Amino acid sequence: MDKYCPNCKRMVGVKKNMMPGIITIVVGLLIALFLPFVCLIVGAPVALVGVVLLILGGSKCSICGSKT
Ligand SMILES: [Zn+2]
């Protein structure tokens, strides 16, 4: 999958970097499942961080690492 990178000023291959976000969401869900009382305090923010990571780290330039 190629995308134009304004930093590199050319078309570059975009690598999907979704694993950290997915892992963070799974960890948040596991905390919520096994620790019901802690889930609202810890699990929900952890899951939210995972969603943010998914959105921010969805596509990255393989050369300079900038998010296009
Ligand atoms: Zn780039």
N, CA, C, O and the ligand as a Tripos MOL2 file, in Angstrom:
@<TRIPOS>MOLECULE
protein
  273   271    69     0     0
PROTEIN
NO_CHARGES

@<TRIPOS>ATOM
      1 N           0.8540   -1.1950    0.0000 N.3       1 MET1
      2 CA          0.0000    0.0000    0.0000 C.3       1 MET1
      3 C           0.8900    1.2460    0.0000 C.2       1 MET1
      4 O           1.6960    1.4270    0.9130 O.2       1 MET1
      5 N           0.7520    2.1060   -1.0130 N.am      2 ASP2
      6 CA          1.5860    3.2980   -1.1350 C.3       2 ASP2
      7 C           0.7920    4.5530   -0.8330 C.2       2 ASP2
      8 O          -0.3880    4.6610   -1.1670 O.2       2 ASP2
      9 N           1.4540    5.4880   -0.2000 N.am      3 LYS3
     10 CA          0.8490    6.7840    0.1060 C.3       3 LYS3
     11 C           1.8810    7.8770   -0.0960 C.2       3 LYS3
     12 O           3.0860    7.6320   -0.0270 O.2       3 LYS3
     13 N           1.3870    9.1100   -0.3530 N.am      4 TYR4
     14 CA          2.3130   10.2240   -0.5130 C.3       4 TYR4
     15 C           2.7370   10.7460    0.8540 C.2       4 TYR4
     16 O           1.8940   11.0260    1.7050 O.2       4 TYR4
     17 N           4.0410   10.8750    1.0620 N.am      5 CYS5
     18 CA          4.5550   11.4010    2.3260 C.3       5 CYS5
     19 C           5.0720   12.8120    2.0950 C.2       5 CYS5
     20 O           5.9810   13.0040    1.2870 O.2       5 CYS5
     21 N           4.5100   13.8160    2.7890 N.am      6 PRO6
     22 CA          4.9750   15.2000    2.6140 C.3       6 PRO6
     23 C           6.3920   15.4050    3.1210 C.2       6 PRO6
     24 O           7.0740   16.3210    2.6600 O.2       6 PRO6
     25 N           6.8560   14.5860    4.0530 N.am      7 ASN7
     26 CA          8.2200   14.7110    4.5740 C.3       7 ASN7
     27 C           9.2400   14.2270    3.5490 C.2       7 ASN7
     28 O          10.2400   14.8930    3.2820 O.2       7 ASN7
     29 N           8.9660   13.0490    2.9780 N.am      8 CYS8
     30 CA          9.8890   12.4680    2.0120 C.3       8 CYS8
     31 C           9.6550   13.0070    0.6110 C.2       8 CYS8
     32 O          10.4790   12.7990   -0.2800 O.2       8 CYS8
     33 N           8.5300   13.7040    0.4040 N.am      9 LYS9
     34 CA          8.1620   14.2840   -0.8960 C.3       9 LYS9
     35 C           8.1250   13.2330   -1.9970 C.2       9 LYS9
     36 O           8.5870   13.4740   -3.1120 O.2       9 LYS9
     37 N           7.5780   12.0760   -1.6810 N.am     10 ARG10
     38 CA          7.4060   11.0370   -2.6920 C.3      10 ARG10
     39 C           6.4660    9.9580   -2.1530 C.2      10 ARG10
     40 O           6.0880    9.9530   -0.9810 O.2      10 ARG10
     41 N           6.1030    9.0400   -3.0620 N.am     11 MET11
     42 CA          5.2540    7.9360   -2.6600 C.3      11 MET11
     43 C           6.0890    6.9320   -1.8730 C.2      11 MET11
     44 O           7.1860    6.5550   -2.2840 O.2      11 MET11
     45 N           5.5570    6.5160   -0.7570 N.am     12 VAL12
     46 CA          6.2970    5.5600    0.0630 C.3      12 VAL12
     47 C           5.3610    4.4230    0.4620 C.2      12 VAL12
     48 O           4.1390    4.5750    0.4710 O.2      12 VAL12
     49 N           5.9630    3.2830    0.7900 N.am     13 GLY13
     50 CA          5.1910    2.1640    1.3020 C.3      13 GLY13
     51 C           4.7610    2.4560    2.7270 C.2      13 GLY13
     52 O           5.5680    2.8760    3.5560 O.2      13 GLY13
     53 N           3.4840    2.2310    3.0080 N.am     14 VAL14
     54 CA          2.9590    2.5020    4.3450 C.3      14 VAL14
     55 C           2.8160    1.1870    5.0860 C.2      14 VAL14
     56 O           2.1560    0.2600    4.6160 O.2      14 VAL14
     57 N           3.4410    1.1190    6.2470 N.am     15 LYS15
     58 CA          3.3410   -0.1100    7.0290 C.3      15 LYS15
     59 C           2.2780    0.0560    8.1060 C.2      15 LYS15
     60 O           2.2270    1.0660    8.8070 O.2      15 LYS15
     61 N           1.4420   -0.9510    8.2160 N.am     16 LYS16
     62 CA          0.4110   -0.9320    9.2480 C.3      16 LYS16
     63 C           1.0320   -1.2680   10.5960 C.2      16 LYS16
     64 O           1.7450   -2.2610   10.7420 O.2      16 LYS16
     65 N           0.7500   -0.4320   11.5620 N.am     17 ASN17
     66 CA          1.3070   -0.6260   12.8950 C.3      17 ASN17
     67 C           0.1700   -0.6370   13.9100 C.2      17 ASN17
     68 O           0.0160    0.2910   14.7040 O.2      17 ASN17
     69 N          -0.6190   -1.7000   13.8680 N.am     18 MET18
     70 CA         -1.8250   -1.7490   14.6890 C.3      18 MET18
     71 C          -1.6560   -2.6300   15.9280 C.2      18 MET18
     72 O          -2.4930   -2.5960   16.8310 O.2      18 MET18
     73 N          -0.5820   -3.4160   15.9760 N.am     19 MET19
     74 CA         -0.4380   -4.3650   17.0850 C.3      19 MET19
     75 C          -0.3860   -3.7010   18.4650 C.2      19 MET19
     76 O          -1.0530   -4.1870   19.3780 O.2      19 MET19
     77 N           0.3720   -2.6150   18.6640 N.am     20 PRO20
     78 CA          0.4090   -2.0240   20.0130 C.3      20 PRO20
     79 C          -0.9770   -1.6050   20.4930 C.2      20 PRO20
     80 O          -1.3140   -1.8050   21.6600 O.2      20 PRO20
     81 N          -1.7840   -1.0220   19.6000 N.am     21 GLY21
     82 CA         -3.1220   -0.6030   19.9840 C.3      21 GLY21
     83 C          -4.0020   -1.7880   20.3280 C.2      21 GLY21
     84 O          -4.7310   -1.7630   21.3200 O.2      21 GLY21
     85 N          -3.9330   -2.8450   19.4930 N.am     22 ILE22
     86 CA         -4.7560   -4.0420   19.7330 C.3      22 ILE22
     87 C          -4.3650   -4.6840   21.0560 C.2      22 ILE22
     88 O          -5.2300   -5.0710   21.8410 O.2      22 ILE22
     89 N          -3.0590   -4.7980   21.3060 N.am     23 ILE23
     90 CA         -2.5860   -5.4150   22.5520 C.3      23 ILE23
     91 C          -3.0590   -4.5990   23.7450 C.2      23 ILE23
     92 O          -3.4900   -5.1600   24.7530 O.2      23 ILE23
     93 N          -2.9790   -3.2650   23.6330 N.am     24 THR24
     94 CA         -3.3990   -2.4120   24.7470 C.3      24 THR24
     95 C          -4.8800   -2.5860   25.0330 C.2      24 THR24
     96 O          -5.2830   -2.6470   26.1940 O.2      24 THR24
     97 N          -5.7130   -2.6660   23.9640 N.am     25 ILE25
     98 CA         -7.1560   -2.8580   24.1550 C.3      25 ILE25
     99 C          -7.4220   -4.2060   24.8220 C.2      25 ILE25
    100 O          -8.2310   -4.3010   25.7440 O.2      25 ILE25
    101 N          -6.7300   -5.2530   24.3460 N.am     26 VAL26
    102 CA         -6.9250   -6.5950   24.9170 C.3      26 VAL26
    103 C          -6.5420   -6.6050   26.3890 C.2      26 VAL26
    104 O          -7.2540   -7.1800   27.2130 O.2      26 VAL26
    105 N          -5.4140   -5.9680   26.7250 N.am     27 VAL27
    106 CA         -4.9880   -5.9000   28.1290 C.3      27 VAL27
    107 C          -6.0420   -5.1790   28.9570 C.2      27 VAL27
    108 O          -6.3670   -5.6090   30.0640 O.2      27 VAL27
    109 N          -6.5820   -4.0770   28.4200 N.am     28 GLY28
    110 CA         -7.6190   -3.3380   29.1330 C.3      28 GLY28
    111 C          -8.8570   -4.1880   29.3630 C.2      28 GLY28
    112 O          -9.4460   -4.1550   30.4430 O.2      28 GLY28
    113 N          -9.2600   -4.9640   28.3300 N.am     29 LEU29
    114 CA        -10.4350   -5.8300   28.4580 C.3      29 LEU29
    115 C         -10.1830   -6.9470   29.4610 C.2      29 LEU29
    116 O         -11.0760   -7.3070   30.2280 O.2      29 LEU29
    117 N          -8.9620   -7.5020   29.4610 N.am     30 LEU30
    118 CA         -8.6290   -8.5730   30.4080 C.3      30 LEU30
    119 C          -8.6850   -8.0540   31.8420 C.2      30 LEU30
    120 O          -9.1820   -8.7350   32.7400 O.2      30 LEU30
    121 N          -8.1720   -6.8450   32.0450 N.am     31 ILE31
    122 CA         -8.2340   -6.2430   33.3840 C.3      31 ILE31
    123 C          -9.6930   -6.0880   33.7990 C.2      31 ILE31
    124 O         -10.0510   -6.3760   34.9410 O.2      31 ILE31
    125 N         -10.5420   -5.6280   32.8640 N.am     32 ALA32
    126 CA        -11.9620   -5.4190   33.1750 C.3      32 ALA32
    127 C         -12.6510   -6.7470   33.4930 C.2      32 ALA32
    128 O         -13.5400   -6.7930   34.3430 O.2      32 ALA32
    129 N         -12.2420   -7.8400   32.8090 N.am     33 LEU33
    130 CA        -12.8790   -9.1450   33.0160 C.3      33 LEU33
    131 C         -12.4970   -9.7460   34.3610 C.2      33 LEU33
    132 O         -13.3460  -10.2790   35.0760 O.2      33 LEU33
    133 N         -11.2110   -9.6560   34.7020 N.am     34 PHE34
    134 CA        -10.7340  -10.3670   35.8800 C.3      34 PHE34
    135 C         -10.8070   -9.5190   37.1520 C.2      34 PHE34
    136 O         -10.8330  -10.0550   38.2590 O.2      34 PHE34
    137 N         -10.8400   -8.1980   36.9880 N.am     35 LEU35
    138 CA        -10.8850   -7.3210   38.1480 C.3      35 LEU35
    139 C         -12.0440   -6.3400   37.9810 C.2      35 LEU35
    140 O         -11.8230   -5.1830   37.6270 O.2      35 LEU35
    141 N         -13.2840   -6.7890   38.2320 N.am     36 PRO36
    142 CA        -14.4560   -5.9500   37.9690 C.3      36 PRO36
    143 C         -14.4280   -4.6250   38.7200 C.2      36 PRO36
    144 O         -14.8890   -3.6110   38.1950 O.2      36 PRO36
    145 N         -13.8970   -4.6170   39.9370 N.am     37 PHE37
    146 CA        -13.9170   -3.3860   40.7260 C.3      37 PHE37
    147 C         -12.8870   -2.3790   40.2290 C.2      37 PHE37
    148 O         -13.0670   -1.1700   40.3690 O.2      37 PHE37
    149 N         -11.8030   -2.8940   39.6430 N.am     38 VAL38
    150 CA        -10.7370   -2.0080   39.1690 C.3      38 VAL38
    151 C         -11.0030   -1.5690   37.7330 C.2      38 VAL38
    152 O         -10.3650   -0.6450   37.2280 O.2      38 VAL38
    153 N         -11.9500   -2.2420   37.0790 N.am     39 CYS39
    154 CA        -12.1030   -2.0580   35.6340 C.3      39 CYS39
    155 C         -12.4020   -0.6250   35.2550 C.2      39 CYS39
    156 O         -11.8540   -0.1140   34.2780 O.2      39 CYS39
    157 N         -13.2760    0.0390   36.0250 N.am     40 LEU40
    158 CA        -13.6440    1.4110   35.6710 C.3      40 LEU40
    159 C         -12.4790    2.3650   35.8900 C.2      40 LEU40
    160 O         -12.3640    3.3800   35.2030 O.2      40 LEU40
    161 N         -11.6170    2.0410   36.8440 N.am     41 ILE41
    162 CA        -10.5050    2.9440   37.1690 C.3      41 ILE41
    163 C          -9.3310    2.7090   36.2230 C.2      41 ILE41
    164 O          -8.7000    3.6600   35.7620 O.2      41 ILE41
    165 N          -9.0380    1.4410   35.9360 N.am     42 VAL42
    166 CA         -7.8430    1.1050   35.1660 C.3      42 VAL42
    167 C          -8.2080    0.6320   33.7690 C.2      42 VAL42
    168 O          -7.6390    1.1100   32.7870 O.2      42 VAL42
    169 N          -9.1600   -0.3120   33.6640 N.am     43 GLY43
    170 CA         -9.4670   -0.9440   32.3790 C.3      43 GLY43
    171 C          -9.9590    0.0270   31.3360 C.2      43 GLY43
    172 O          -9.5120   -0.0150   30.1900 O.2      43 GLY43
    173 N         -10.8890    0.9170   31.7170 N.am     44 ALA44
    174 CA        -11.4510    1.8490   30.7430 C.3      44 ALA44
    175 C         -10.3970    2.7880   30.1700 C.2      44 ALA44
    176 O         -10.3220    2.9300   28.9500 O.2      44 ALA44
    177 N          -9.5680    3.4430   31.0100 N.am     45 PRO45
    178 CA         -8.5100    4.2910   30.4360 C.3      45 PRO45
    179 C          -7.5320    3.5150   29.5780 C.2      45 PRO45
    180 O          -7.0900    4.0190   28.5460 O.2      45 PRO45
    181 N          -7.1790    2.2910   29.9810 N.am     46 VAL46
    182 CA         -6.2370    1.4880   29.1950 C.3      46 VAL46
    183 C          -6.8330    1.1800   27.8270 C.2      46 VAL46
    184 O          -6.1410    1.2620   26.8120 O.2      46 VAL46
    185 N          -8.1360    0.8210   27.7990 N.am     47 ALA47
    186 CA         -8.7980    0.5390   26.5250 C.3      47 ALA47
    187 C          -8.8580    1.7970   25.6670 C.2      47 ALA47
    188 O          -8.6920    1.7290   24.4490 O.2      47 ALA47
    189 N          -9.0960    2.9500   26.3010 N.am     48 LEU48
    190 CA         -9.1410    4.2050   25.5540 C.3      48 LEU48
    191 C          -7.7830    4.5280   24.9440 C.2      48 LEU48
    192 O          -7.7000    4.9700   23.7980 O.2      48 LEU48
    193 N          -6.7130    4.3050   25.7150 N.am     49 VAL49
    194 CA         -5.3560    4.5190   25.2090 C.3      49 VAL49
    195 C          -5.1150    3.6170   24.0040 C.2      49 VAL49
    196 O          -4.4920    4.0320   23.0260 O.2      49 VAL49
    197 N          -5.6110    2.3830   24.0760 N.am     50 GLY50
    198 CA         -5.4630    1.4530   22.9610 C.3      50 GLY50
    199 C          -6.1480    1.9560   21.7040 C.2      50 GLY50
    200 O          -5.6030    1.8450   20.6060 O.2      50 GLY50
    201 N          -7.3590    2.5160   21.8640 N.am     51 VAL51
    202 CA         -8.0880    3.0620   20.7200 C.3      51 VAL51
    203 C          -7.3120    4.2280   20.1180 C.2      51 VAL51
    204 O          -7.2050    4.3480   18.8980 O.2      51 VAL51
    205 N          -6.7630    5.1030   20.9970 N.am     52 VAL52
    206 CA         -5.9710    6.2420   20.5140 C.3      52 VAL52
    207 C          -4.7430    5.7580   19.7610 C.2      52 VAL52
    208 O          -4.3880    6.3120   18.7200 O.2      52 VAL52
    209 N          -4.0850    4.7120   20.2910 N.am     53 LEU53
    210 CA         -2.9060    4.1580   19.6320 C.3      53 LEU53
    211 C          -3.2630    3.6230   18.2530 C.2      53 LEU53
    212 O          -2.5010    3.7810   17.2990 O.2      53 LEU53
    213 N          -4.4530    2.9770   18.1540 N.am     54 LEU54
    214 CA         -4.8920    2.4300   16.8730 C.3      54 LEU54
    215 C          -5.0650    3.5450   15.8570 C.2      54 LEU54
    216 O          -4.6660    3.4140   14.7000 O.2      54 LEU54
    217 N          -5.6740    4.6630   16.3070 N.am     55 ILE55
    218 CA         -5.9500    5.7630   15.3840 C.3      55 ILE55
    219 C          -4.6470    6.4510   14.9780 C.2      55 ILE55
    220 O          -4.4310    6.7350   13.8000 O.2      55 ILE55
    221 N          -3.7750    6.7190   15.9630 N.am     56 LEU56
    222 CA         -2.5340    7.4520   15.6880 C.3      56 LEU56
    223 C          -1.5320    6.5810   14.9400 C.2      56 LEU56
    224 O          -0.8190    7.0690   14.0630 O.2      56 LEU56
    225 N          -1.4730    5.2870   15.2810 N.am     57 GLY57
    226 CA         -0.4610    4.4170   14.6920 C.3      57 GLY57
    227 C          -0.9920    3.5800   13.5490 C.2      57 GLY57
    228 O          -0.3730    2.5830   13.1760 O.2      57 GLY57
    229 N          -2.1440    3.9700   12.9750 N.am     58 GLY58
    230 CA         -2.7630    3.1870   11.9190 C.3      58 GLY58
    231 C          -1.8780    3.0570   10.6980 C.2      58 GLY58
    232 O          -1.7210    1.9660   10.1510 O.2      58 GLY58
    233 N          -1.2940    4.1790   10.2640 N.am     59 SER59
    234 CA         -0.4390    4.1310    9.0920 C.3      59 SER59
    235 C           0.7680    5.0150    9.3250 C.2      59 SER59
    236 O           0.6460    6.1570    9.7680 O.2      59 SER59
    237 N           1.9380    4.4690    9.0200 N.am     60 LYS60
    238 CA          3.1880    5.1860    9.2370 C.3      60 LYS60
    239 C           4.0360    5.0950    7.9920 C.2      60 LYS60
    240 O           4.0250    4.0870    7.2850 O.2      60 LYS60
    241 N           4.7890    6.1850    7.7260 N.am     61 CYS61
    242 CA          5.7350    6.1710    6.6290 C.3      61 CYS61
    243 C           6.8660    5.2270    6.9850 C.2      61 CYS61
    244 O           7.4150    5.2990    8.0840 O.2      61 CYS61
    245 N           7.2230    4.3250    6.0470 N.am     62 SER62
    246 CA          8.2410    3.3310    6.3460 C.3      62 SER62
    247 C           9.6390    3.9190    6.2990 C.2      62 SER62
    248 O          10.5940    3.2670    6.7220 O.2      62 SER62
    249 N           9.7860    5.1590    5.7840 N.am     63 ILE63
    250 CA         11.1220    5.7700    5.6640 C.3      63 ILE63
    251 C          11.3770    6.7350    6.8170 C.2      63 ILE63
    252 O          12.3630    6.5830    7.5380 O.2      63 ILE63
    253 N          10.4960    7.7340    7.0040 N.am     64 CYS64
    254 CA         10.7450    8.7360    8.0440 C.3      64 CYS64
    255 C           9.9110    8.4630    9.2830 C.2      64 CYS64
    256 O          10.1930    9.0360   10.3350 O.2      64 CYS64
    257 N           8.8970    7.6140    9.2040 N.am     65 GLY65
    258 CA          8.1000    7.2690   10.3700 C.3      65 GLY65
    259 C           7.0080    8.2620   10.6860 C.2      65 GLY65
    260 O           6.3500    8.1360   11.7190 O.2      65 GLY65
    261 N           6.7890    9.2600    9.8200 N.am     66 SER66
    262 CA          5.7530   10.2420   10.0860 C.3      66 SER66
    263 C           4.3870    9.6750    9.7640 C.2      66 SER66
    264 O           4.2540    8.7930    8.9150 O.2      66 SER66
    265 N           3.3670   10.1850   10.4490 N.am     67 LYS67
    266 CA          2.0170    9.7310   10.2140 C.3      67 LYS67
    267 C           1.3980   10.5590    9.1030 C.2      67 LYS67
    268 O           1.2640   11.7770    9.2210 O.2      67 LYS67
    269 N           1.0290    9.8990    8.0450 N.am     68 THR68
    270 CA          0.4260   10.6180    6.9140 C.3      68 THR68
    271 C          -1.0820   10.5400    6.9640 C.2      68 THR68
    272 O          -1.7570   11.0870    6.0930 O.2      68 THR68
    273 ZN          8.1810    9.7970    4.9750 Zn       69 ZN69
@<TRIPOS>BOND
     1     1     2 1
     2     2     3 1
     3     3     4 2
     4     3     5 am
     5     5     6 1
     6     6     7 1
     7     7     8 2
     8     7     9 am
     9     9    10 1
    10    10    11 1
    11    11    12 2
    12    11    13 am
    13    13    14 1
    14    14    15 1
    15    15    16 2
    16    15    17 am
    17    17    18 1
    18    18    19 1
    19    19    20 2
    20    19    21 am
    21    21    22 1
    22    22    23 1
    23    23    24 2
    24    23    25 am
    25    25    26 1
    26    26    27 1
    27    27    28 2
    28    27    29 am
    29    29    30 1
    30    30    31 1
    31    31    32 2
    32    31    33 am
    33    33    34 1
    34    34    35 1
    35    35    36 2
    36    35    37 am
    37    37    38 1
    38    38    39 1
    39    39    40 2
    40    39    41 am
    41    41    42 1
    42    42    43 1
    43    43    44 2
    44    43    45 am
    45    45    46 1
    46    46    47 1
    47    47    48 2
    48    47    49 am
    49    49    50 1
    50    50    51 1
    51    51    52 2
    52    51    53 am
    53    53    54 1
    54    54    55 1
    55    55    56 2
    56    55    57 am
    57    57    58 1
    58    58    59 1
    59    59    60 2
    60    59    61 am
    61    61    62 1
    62    62    63 1
    63    63    64 2
    64    63    65 am
    65    65    66 1
    66    66    67 1
    67    67    68 2
    68    67    69 am
    69    69    70 1
    70    70    71 1
    71    71    72 2
    72    71    73 am
    73    73    74 1
    74    74    75 1
    75    75    76 2
    76    75    77 am
    77    77    78 1
    78    78    79 1
    79    79    80 2
    80    79    81 am
    81    81    82 1
    82    82    83 1
    83    83    84 2
    84    83    85 am
    85    85    86 1
    86    86    87 1
    87    87    88 2
    88    87    89 am
    89    89    90 1
    90    90    91 1
    91    91    92 2
    92    91    93 am
    93    93    94 1
    94    94    95 1
    95    95    96 2
    96    95    97 am
    97    97    98 1
    98    98    99 1
    99    99   100 2
   100    99   101 am
   101   101   102 1
   102   102   103 1
   103   103   104 2
   104   103   105 am
   105   105   106 1
   106   106   107 1
   107   107   108 2
   108   107   109 am
   109   109   110 1
   110   110   111 1
   111   111   112 2
   112   111   113 am
   113   113   114 1
   114   114   115 1
   115   115   116 2
   116   115   117 am
   117   117   118 1
   118   118   119 1
   119   119   120 2
   120   119   121 am
   121   121   122 1
   122   122   123 1
   123   123   124 2
   124   123   125 am
   125   125   126 1
   126   126   127 1
   127   127   128 2
   128   127   129 am
   129   129   130 1
   130   130   131 1
   131   131   132 2
   132   131   133 am
   133   133   134 1
   134   134   135 1
   135   135   136 2
   136   135   137 am
   137   137   138 1
   138   138   139 1
   139   139   140 2
   140   139   141 am
   141   141   142 1
   142   142   143 1
   143   143   144 2
   144   143   145 am
   145   145   146 1
   146   146   147 1
   147   147   148 2
   148   147   149 am
   149   149   150 1
   150   150   151 1
   151   151   152 2
   152   151   153 am
   153   153   154 1
   154   154   155 1
   155   155   156 2
   156   155   157 am
   157   157   158 1
   158   158   159 1
   159   159   160 2
   160   159   161 am
   161   161   162 1
   162   162   163 1
   163   163   164 2
   164   163   165 am
   165   165   166 1
   166   166   167 1
   167   167   168 2
   168   167   169 am
   169   169   170 1
   170   170   171 1
   171   171   172 2
   172   171   173 am
   173   173   174 1
   174   174   175 1
   175   175   176 2
   176   175   177 am
   177   177   178 1
   178   178   179 1
   179   179   180 2
   180   179   181 am
   181   181   182 1
   182   182   183 1
   183   183   184 2
   184   183   185 am
   185   185   186 1
   186   186   187 1
   187   187   188 2
   188   187   189 am
   189   189   190 1
   190   190   191 1
   191   191   192 2
   192   191   193 am
   193   193   194 1
   194   194   195 1
   195   195   196 2
   196   195   197 am
   197   197   198 1
   198   198   199 1
   199   199   200 2
   200   199   201 am
   201   201   202 1
   202   202   203 1
   203   203   204 2
   204   203   205 am
   205   205   206 1
   206   206   207 1
   207   207   208 2
   208   207   209 am
   209   209   210 1
   210   210   211 1
   211   211   212 2
   212   211   213 am
   213   213   214 1
   214   214   215 1
   215   215   216 2
   216   215   217 am
   217   217   218 1
   218   218   219 1
   219   219   220 2
   220   219   221 am
   221   221   222 1
   222   222   223 1
   223   223   224 2
   224   223   225 am
   225   225   226 1
   226   226   227 1
   227   227   228 2
   228   227   229 am
   229   229   230 1
   230   230   231 1
   231   231   232 2
   232   231   233 am
   233   233   234 1
   234   234   235 1
   235   235   236 2
   236   235   237 am
   237   237   238 1
   238   238   239 1
   239   239   240 2
   240   239   241 am
   241   241   242 1
   242   242   243 1
   243   243   244 2
   244   243   245 am
   245   245   246 1
   246   246   247 1
   247   247   248 2
   248   247   249 am
   249   249   250 1
   250   250   251 1
   251   251   252 2
   252   251   253 am
   253   253   254 1
   254   254   255 1
   255   255   256 2
   256   255   257 am
   257   257   258 1
   258   258   259 1
   259   259   260 2
   260   259   261 am
   261   261   262 1
   262   262   263 1
   263   263   264 2
   264   263   265 am
   265   265   266 1
   266   266   267 1
   267   267   268 2
   268   267   269 am
   269   269   270 1
   270   270   271 1
   271   271   272 2
@<TRIPOS>SUBSTRUCTURE
     1 MET1         2 RESIDUE 1 A MET
     2 ASP2         6 RESIDUE 1 A ASP
     3 LYS3        10 RESIDUE 1 A LYS
     4 TYR4        14 RESIDUE 1 A TYR
     5 CYS5        18 RESIDUE 1 A CYS
     6 PRO6        22 RESIDUE 1 A PRO
     7 ASN7        26 RESIDUE 1 A ASN
     8 CYS8        30 RESIDUE 1 A CYS
     9 LYS9        34 RESIDUE 1 A LYS
    10 ARG10       38 RESIDUE 1 A ARG
    11 MET11       42 RESIDUE 1 A MET
    12 VAL12       46 RESIDUE 1 A VAL
    13 GLY13       50 RESIDUE 1 A GLY
    14 VAL14       54 RESIDUE 1 A VAL
    15 LYS15       58 RESIDUE 1 A LYS
    16 LYS16       62 RESIDUE 1 A LYS
    17 ASN17       66 RESIDUE 1 A ASN
    18 MET18       70 RESIDUE 1 A MET
    19 MET19       74 RESIDUE 1 A MET
    20 PRO20       78 RESIDUE 1 A PRO
    21 GLY21       82 RESIDUE 1 A GLY
    22 ILE22       86 RESIDUE 1 A ILE
    23 ILE23       90 RESIDUE 1 A ILE
    24 THR24       94 RESIDUE 1 A THR
    25 ILE25       98 RESIDUE 1 A ILE
    26 VAL26      102 RESIDUE 1 A VAL
    27 VAL27      106 RESIDUE 1 A VAL
    28 GLY28      110 RESIDUE 1 A GLY
    29 LEU29      114 RESIDUE 1 A LEU
    30 LEU30      118 RESIDUE 1 A LEU
    31 ILE31      122 RESIDUE 1 A ILE
    32 ALA32      126 RESIDUE 1 A ALA
    33 LEU33      130 RESIDUE 1 A LEU
    34 PHE34      134 RESIDUE 1 A PHE
    35 LEU35      138 RESIDUE 1 A LEU
    36 PRO36      142 RESIDUE 1 A PRO
    37 PHE37      146 RESIDUE 1 A PHE
    38 VAL38      150 RESIDUE 1 A VAL
    39 CYS39      154 RESIDUE 1 A CYS
    40 LEU40      158 RESIDUE 1 A LEU
    41 ILE41      162 RESIDUE 1 A ILE
    42 VAL42      166 RESIDUE 1 A VAL
    43 GLY43      170 RESIDUE 1 A GLY
    44 ALA44      174 RESIDUE 1 A ALA
    45 PRO45      178 RESIDUE 1 A PRO
    46 VAL46      182 RESIDUE 1 A VAL
    47 ALA47      186 RESIDUE 1 A ALA
    48 LEU48      190 RESIDUE 1 A LEU
    49 VAL49      194 RESIDUE 1 A VAL
    50 GLY50      198 RESIDUE 1 A GLY
    51 VAL51      202 RESIDUE 1 A VAL
    52 VAL52      206 RESIDUE 1 A VAL
    53 LEU53      210 RESIDUE 1 A LEU
    54 LEU54      214 RESIDUE 1 A LEU
    55 ILE55      218 RESIDUE 1 A ILE
    56 LEU56      222 RESIDUE 1 A LEU
    57 GLY57      226 RESIDUE 1 A GLY
    58 GLY58      230 RESIDUE 1 A GLY
    59 SER59      234 RESIDUE 1 A SER
    60 LYS60      238 RESIDUE 1 A LYS
    61 CYS61      242 RESIDUE 1 A CYS
    62 SER62      246 RESIDUE 1 A SER
    63 ILE63      250 RESIDUE 1 A ILE
    64 CYS64      254 RESIDUE 1 A CYS
    65 GLY65      258 RESIDUE 1 A GLY
    66 SER66      262 RESIDUE 1 A SER
    67 LYS67      266 RESIDUE 1 A LYS
    68 THR68      270 RESIDUE 1 A THR
    69 ZN69       273 GROUP 0 **** ****
